[in-house]
């Protein structure tokens, strides 16, 4: 997948890590100015079997077009279940 160019006054922060146990990553599309803006967090579907954060870059771009910051996250696959 090729990530779209950030809109004017926005920047991508790619592959930022989160979480203490696994190397989980997110991409953040953030305003360059200091103006406060809401944050939309996008989590891909896939029933914990598949999917990637890049599938939701277009949703992040749509949020930016409305003045929002947006993040899309990956999570560990497959998830362990209690037996």
C-alpha angles and dihedrals in degrees: 000000000000114000114231119245113265115255119252111287092022134093135194120235101196131202097002111173128234137170130052101243110042134029094257118171140199137186118221126200103200136178114252094217125072095247112128114247135174119257124230114200114202121200117189121233123233103125090257089296103092148347138101135230091243090069088075101047089106090058089051090051091051090051090050090052086061095047098262131129112232138195132191120199141203121211132191116285127235102026117220115241130206113256 
